[in-house]
Amino acid sequence: MATPSVGEPCPRFDLPDADGVRVSSDSLRGRPYVLYFYPKDDTSGCTLEAIEFTALDREFATLGVPVFGVSPDDGRQHCKFRDKHGLKVRLLSDVDKTLLQDFGVWVEKSMYGRTYMGVERTTALVDAEGRIAHLWPKVKANGHAAEVLDVSRRHLGHDG
């Protein structure tokens, strides 16, 4: 499935976080939130991205914008990753790859001449009505969290 466009509804989801607590698009309705899709726990780019989002946790909280990392890793892997790096970002497990596919980020990739299926690093800011307010495809991890925070501030009218 293709990645939804800005203005389109965010695909519905209901996924467990690292501790097994379910997070759903329905439960988040009425407030904006960030979904960032990443390939794998405890790899270099994914760790950098999670640490940068964690470093900005207070700023996102002040805006009332929760941040959720989504990968196909299970809750046990998420717990180890979170605890090892002191992450504050809630990590959601999409082991069935339902949301990843619905978002169009479960794609064929290629490395060293070998093709395989994996997550294309992508981030979405979802508005309070459940629509995609901003989309970052093919994300480079370094500095990305700060850019998402900046756009979130502008989207919510907090330019400070």
Backbone as CSV, one residue per row, in Angstrom:
resi,resn,N_x,N_y,N_z,CA_x,CA_y,CA_z,C_x,C_y,C_z
1,MET,0.850,-1.189,0.000,0.000,0.000,0.000,0.890,1.246,0.000
2,ALA,0.413,2.299,-0.617,1.186,3.538,-0.708,1.096,4.324,0.596
3,THR,2.139,5.074,0.869,2.150,5.944,2.041,1.018,6.957,1.906
4,PRO,0.240,7.172,2.987,-0.806,8.194,2.910,-0.184,9.573,2.684
5,SER,-0.934,10.440,2.046,-0.462,11.792,1.757,-0.916,12.747,2.853
6,VAL,-0.264,13.917,2.886,-0.672,14.973,3.807,-2.146,15.283,3.555
7,GLY,-2.905,15.380,4.639,-4.329,15.655,4.551,-5.197,14.408,4.595
8,GLU,-4.612,13.262,4.306,-5.363,12.004,4.347,-5.392,11.453,5.771
9,PRO,-6.380,10.604,6.072,-6.431,10.002,7.400,-5.232,9.087,7.645
10,CYS,-4.745,9.104,8.868,-3.701,8.162,9.278,-4.351,6.778,9.322
11,PRO,-3.688,5.749,8.815,-4.250,4.407,8.933,-4.527,4.066,10.404
12,ARG,-5.634,3.389,10.640,-5.992,2.998,12.009,-5.035,1.923,12.505
13,PHE,-4.779,1.957,13.811,-3.886,0.964,14.413,-4.254,0.732,15.866
14,ASP,-3.800,-0.390,16.378,-3.940,-0.766,17.786,-2.772,-1.704,18.073
15,LEU,-1.706,-1.144,18.656,-0.453,-1.887,18.835,0.002,-1.839,20.293
16,PRO,0.708,-2.891,20.741,1.254,-2.870,22.098,2.572,-2.108,22.155
17,ASP,2.803,-1.426,23.296,4.113,-0.802,23.498,5.046,-1.825,24.128
18,ALA,6.224,-1.403,24.544,7.229,-2.317,25.093,6.719,-3.081,26.313
19,ASP,5.814,-2.468,27.077,5.284,-3.098,28.283,3.959,-3.815,28.050
20,GLY,3.535,-3.901,26.793,2.286,-4.581,26.470,1.046,-3.718,26.577
21,VAL,1.209,-2.429,26.898,0.070,-1.509,26.979,-0.313,-1.108,25.554
22,ARG,-1.578,-1.259,25.218,-2.031,-0.988,23.857,-2.187,0.512,23.606
23,VAL,-1.784,0.915,22.412,-1.935,2.291,21.946,-2.683,2.197,20.623
24,SER,-3.772,2.964,20.511,-4.551,2.899,19.273,-4.773,4.304,18.717
25,SER,-5.028,4.340,17.431,-5.357,5.615,16.794,-6.634,6.185,17.408
26,ASP,-7.567,5.327,17.780,-8.810,5.804,18.408,-8.528,6.472,19.751
27,SER,-7.617,5.886,20.545,-7.317,6.452,21.868,-6.566,7.782,21.767
28,LEU,-5.925,8.035,20.635,-5.150,9.268,20.444,-5.968,10.370,19.775
29,ARG,-7.148,10.026,19.320,-7.988,11.020,18.622,-8.236,12.221,19.535
30,GLY,-8.162,13.411,18.974,-8.370,14.621,19.753,-7.075,15.313,20.137
31,ARG,-5.940,14.673,19.832,-4.659,15.331,20.082,-3.656,14.905,19.009
32,PRO,-2.724,15.781,18.677,-1.717,15.422,17.680,-0.698,14.441,18.268
33,TYR,-0.042,13.700,17.388,1.010,12.778,17.824,1.958,12.514,16.659
34,VAL,3.117,11.968,17.003,4.131,11.632,16.008,4.300,10.117,15.971
35,LEU,4.310,9.570,14.762,4.683,8.175,14.542,5.972,8.184,13.744
36,TYR,7.017,7.584,14.303,8.222,7.434,13.479,8.495,5.952,13.303
37,PHE,8.633,5.562,12.048,8.845,4.171,11.671,10.336,3.943,11.483
38,TYR,10.844,2.894,12.115,12.283,2.629,12.028,12.519,1.127,11.847
39,PRO,13.660,0.759,11.261,13.885,-0.646,10.905,14.092,-1.620,12.062
40,LYS,14.982,-1.296,13.020,15.343,-2.333,13.991,15.930,-1.729,15.257
41,ASP,15.493,-2.270,16.393,16.030,-1.846,17.678,17.540,-2.056,17.749
42,ASP,18.197,-1.117,18.419,19.611,-1.205,18.782,20.568,-1.286,17.593
43,THR,20.178,-0.705,16.461,21.115,-0.531,15.352,21.522,0.946,15.365
44,SER,22.593,1.286,14.692,23.179,2.622,14.865,22.206,3.756,14.535
45,GLY,21.612,3.776,13.356,20.715,4.870,12.982,19.462,4.903,13.844
46,CYS,18.927,3.726,14.151,17.705,3.656,14.957,17.971,4.104,16.392
47,THR,19.135,3.768,16.909,19.504,4.198,18.258,19.675,5.712,18.293
48,LEU,20.375,6.267,17.310,20.569,7.722,17.235,19.220,8.438,17.191
49,GLU,18.319,7.962,16.353,17.008,8.599,16.217,16.230,8.535,17.541
50,ALA,16.217,7.376,18.195,15.483,7.212,19.457,16.079,8.085,20.561
51,ILE,17.402,8.189,20.607,18.064,9.025,21.619,17.750,10.503,21.367
52,GLU,17.730,10.922,20.094,17.404,12.320,19.786,15.956,12.642,20.143
53,PHE,15.024,11.733,19.866,13.632,11.971,20.266,13.516,11.998,21.790
54,THR,14.251,11.128,22.480,14.234,11.109,23.940,14.769,12.420,24.511
55,ALA,15.830,12.956,23.906,16.417,14.213,24.384,15.425,15.373,24.280
56,LEU,14.468,15.267,23.371,13.470,16.325,23.175,12.124,15.967,23.790
57,ASP,12.101,14.935,24.606,10.866,14.427,25.203,10.075,15.521,25.925
58,ARG,10.750,16.342,26.726,10.056,17.408,27.478,9.407,18.424,26.551
59,GLU,10.131,18.785,25.481,9.594,19.770,24.542,8.345,19.232,23.840
60,PHE,8.387,17.966,23.417,7.206,17.367,22.797,6.057,17.293,23.812
61,ALA,6.373,16.925,25.062,5.345,16.834,26.108,4.708,18.194,26.370
62,THR,5.534,19.261,26.366,5.016,20.613,26.573,4.010,20.981,25.481
63,LEU,4.259,20.516,24.269,3.336,20.772,23.161,2.100,19.869,23.229
64,GLY,2.172,18.816,24.053,1.080,17.847,24.097,1.102,16.907,22.907
65,VAL,2.309,16.618,22.407,2.481,15.762,21.235,3.295,14.526,21.631
66,PRO,2.616,13.403,21.927,3.362,12.197,22.233,4.069,11.651,20.983
67,VAL,5.215,11.017,21.205,6.016,10.460,20.118,6.066,8.943,20.290
68,PHE,5.799,8.248,19.206,5.808,6.788,19.215,6.730,6.277,18.119
69,GLY,7.680,5.412,18.495,8.505,4.719,17.524,7.830,3.406,17.181
70,VAL,7.801,3.053,15.896,7.146,1.824,15.452,8.131,0.996,14.640
71,SER,8.290,-0.264,15.036,9.124,-1.197,14.280,8.508,-2.591,14.379
72,PRO,9.018,-3.533,13.588,8.503,-4.900,13.685,9.076,-5.689,14.867
73,ASP,9.928,-5.080,15.684,10.490,-5.779,16.845,9.397,-6.048,17.878
74,ASP,9.580,-7.118,18.663,8.577,-7.448,19.679,8.835,-6.683,20.979
75,GLY,7.912,-6.809,21.919,7.991,-6.074,23.180,9.247,-6.364,23.977
76,ARG,9.688,-7.617,23.972,10.905,-7.986,24.706,12.114,-7.243,24.133
77,GLN,12.219,-7.199,22.812,13.324,-6.474,22.170,13.220,-4.978,22.481
78,HIS,12.003,-4.443,22.427,11.797,-3.029,22.737,12.222,-2.704,24.172
79,CYS,11.879,-3.569,25.123,12.268,-3.346,26.527,13.788,-3.294,26.669
80,LYS,14.472,-4.243,26.047,15.938,-4.261,26.123,16.535,-2.995,25.518
81,PHE,16.018,-2.587,24.364,16.483,-1.383,23.668,16.229,-0.141,24.524
82,ARG,15.012,-0.011,25.033,14.632,1.133,25.870,15.507,1.218,27.111
83,ASP,15.642,0.098,27.806,16.384,0.094,29.063,17.881,0.312,28.849
84,LYS,18.444,-0.250,27.806,19.875,-0.106,27.510,20.244,1.358,27.262
85,HIS,19.347,2.107,26.590,19.673,3.479,26.192,18.889,4.536,26.980
86,GLY,18.104,4.129,27.973,17.336,5.077,28.772,16.320,5.858,27.951
87,LEU,15.682,5.183,27.015,14.744,5.854,26.109,13.441,6.203,26.814
88,LYS,12.909,7.373,26.486,11.612,7.804,27.026,10.511,7.703,25.972
89,VAL,10.885,7.520,24.734,9.928,7.376,23.641,9.225,6.028,23.790
90,ARG,7.905,6.024,23.612,7.178,4.749,23.652,7.391,4.029,22.331
91,LEU,7.800,2.778,22.426,8.089,1.965,21.249,6.943,0.984,21.035
92,LEU,6.349,1.033,19.852,5.226,0.164,19.522,5.693,-1.006,18.664
93,SER,5.146,-2.181,18.953,5.502,-3.404,18.228,4.474,-3.694,17.148
94,ASP,4.944,-3.754,15.922,4.085,-4.130,14.792,4.645,-5.409,14.177
95,VAL,4.643,-6.480,14.978,5.245,-7.735,14.529,4.543,-8.317,13.306
96,ASP,3.244,-8.060,13.160,2.501,-8.536,11.983,2.678,-7.612,10.779
97,LYS,3.315,-6.463,11.008,3.614,-5.474,9.963,2.358,-4.862,9.344
98,THR,1.261,-4.881,10.083,-0.005,-4.349,9.566,0.073,-2.841,9.335
99,LEU,0.462,-2.079,10.375,0.562,-0.630,10.215,1.701,-0.287,9.254
100,LEU,2.805,-1.009,9.341,3.930,-0.754,8.436,3.474,-0.884,6.979
101,GLN,2.687,-1.922,6.690,2.179,-2.106,5.328,1.131,-1.056,4.986
102,ASP,0.216,-0.782,5.930,-0.824,0.223,5.682,-0.217,1.599,5.434
103,PHE,0.948,1.846,6.024,1.616,3.140,5.848,2.540,3.146,4.631
104,GLY,2.710,1.984,4.014,3.554,1.894,2.830,5.034,1.968,3.114
105,VAL,5.440,1.641,4.359,6.862,1.722,4.716,7.529,0.354,4.819
106,TRP,6.778,-0.721,4.630,7.353,-2.072,4.571,7.646,-2.319,3.096
107,VAL,8.910,-2.146,2.723,9.291,-2.098,1.309,10.457,-3.035,1.020
108,GLU,10.649,-3.281,-0.266,11.805,-4.050,-0.687,13.025,-3.136,-0.643
109,LYS,14.074,-3.633,0.002,15.315,-2.872,0.129,16.435,-3.699,-0.478
110,SER,17.570,-3.065,-0.656,18.714,-3.758,-1.237,19.991,-3.324,-0.528
111,MET,20.810,-4.311,-0.191,22.108,-4.013,0.414,23.088,-5.101,-0.010
112,TYR,24.243,-4.663,-0.463,25.302,-5.581,-0.900,24.784,-6.563,-1.943
113,GLY,23.932,-6.073,-2.857,23.427,-6.904,-3.938,22.325,-7.875,-3.537
114,ARG,21.893,-7.799,-2.293,20.851,-8.709,-1.801,19.585,-7.894,-1.551
115,THR,18.445,-8.415,-1.985,17.187,-7.720,-1.729,16.459,-8.401,-0.573
116,TYR,15.753,-7.605,0.187,15.016,-8.103,1.351,13.927,-7.093,1.691
117,MET,12.985,-7.499,2.512,11.917,-6.601,2.954,12.344,-5.944,4.259
118,GLY,12.052,-4.653,4.380,12.411,-3.926,5.590,11.650,-2.615,5.687
119,VAL,11.880,-1.918,6.783,11.180,-0.660,7.044,11.956,0.501,6.426
120,GLU,11.244,1.324,5.662,11.820,2.569,5.150,11.566,3.641,6.206
121,ARG,12.641,4.186,6.752,12.537,5.165,7.836,11.680,6.353,7.382
122,THR,10.545,6.525,8.060,9.548,7.529,7.697,8.925,8.062,8.980
123,THR,8.540,9.331,8.991,7.883,9.918,10.158,6.636,10.670,9.701
124,ALA,5.601,10.597,10.550,4.367,11.337,10.280,3.956,12.110,11.524
125,LEU,3.574,13.362,11.319,2.898,14.146,12.346,1.419,14.027,12.032
126,VAL,0.656,13.505,12.992,-0.775,13.299,12.817,-1.495,14.368,13.631
127,ASP,-2.472,15.031,13.019,-3.170,16.100,13.732,-4.263,15.537,14.645
128,ALA,-4.905,16.419,15.394,-5.904,16.002,16.388,-7.114,15.325,15.755
129,GLU,-7.346,15.551,14.472,-8.461,14.900,13.774,-8.062,13.554,13.170
130,GLY,-6.800,13.157,13.365,-6.349,11.870,12.838,-5.891,11.910,11.391
131,ARG,-5.587,13.102,10.898,-5.100,13.248,9.519,-3.594,13.522,9.521
132,ILE,-2.946,13.138,8.447,-1.511,13.383,8.303,-1.310,14.884,8.103
133,ALA,-0.612,15.514,9.041,-0.347,16.951,8.960,0.989,17.239,8.274
134,HIS,1.939,16.337,8.449,3.264,16.486,7.827,3.867,15.098,7.694
135,LEU,4.636,14.904,6.636,5.230,13.597,6.367,6.693,13.768,5.992
136,TRP,7.533,12.923,6.575,8.959,12.903,6.253,9.290,11.516,5.707
137,PRO,9.398,11.352,4.388,9.792,10.053,3.832,11.315,9.914,3.795
138,LYS,11.785,8.691,3.789,13.221,8.386,3.631,14.087,9.245,4.548
139,VAL,13.786,9.188,5.824,14.436,10.012,6.849,15.900,9.622,7.054
140,LYS,16.721,10.638,7.258,18.085,10.457,7.772,17.993,10.765,9.255
141,ALA,18.481,9.867,10.104,18.257,9.946,11.548,18.858,11.199,12.196
142,ASN,20.067,11.570,11.823,20.774,12.653,12.497,20.045,13.986,12.344
143,GLY,19.603,14.560,13.465,18.945,15.853,13.464,17.460,15.809,13.148
144,HIS,16.939,14.637,12.863,15.549,14.518,12.446,14.565,14.901,13.558
145,ALA,14.809,14.473,14.777,13.879,14.752,15.881,13.689,16.255,16.068
146,ALA,14.760,17.032,15.951,14.661,18.493,16.100,13.799,19.096,14.995
147,GLU,13.914,18.571,13.789,13.093,19.056,12.675,11.615,18.732,12.932
148,VAL,11.332,17.539,13.436,9.951,17.150,13.740,9.378,18.060,14.835
149,LEU,10.194,18.366,15.850,9.753,19.269,16.913,9.438,20.651,16.348
150,ASP,10.302,21.159,15.488,10.104,22.479,14.894,8.798,22.534,14.098
151,VAL,8.555,21.535,13.275,7.326,21.502,12.474,6.113,21.331,13.387
152,SER,6.243,20.540,14.446,5.141,20.355,15.399,4.786,21.687,16.053
153,ARG,5.800,22.443,16.445,5.558,23.768,17.039,4.806,24.674,16.066
154,ARG,5.274,24.716,14.830,4.642,25.579,13.820,3.210,25.122,13.556
155,HIS,3.019,23.810,13.477,1.675,23.260,13.216,0.711,23.657,14.316
156,LEU,1.204,23.699,15.544,0.346,24.018,16.678,0.343,25.511,17.034
157,GLY,1.079,26.306,16.230,1.109,27.743,16.470,1.999,28.164,17.612
158,HIS,3.000,27.324,17.953,3.975,27.647,19.007,5.321,27.866,18.332
159,ASP,5.549,29.036,17.830,6.781,29.275,17.073,8.021,29.481,17.927
160,GLY,7.894,29.431,19.245,9.008,29.711,20.142,10.017,28.716,20.245
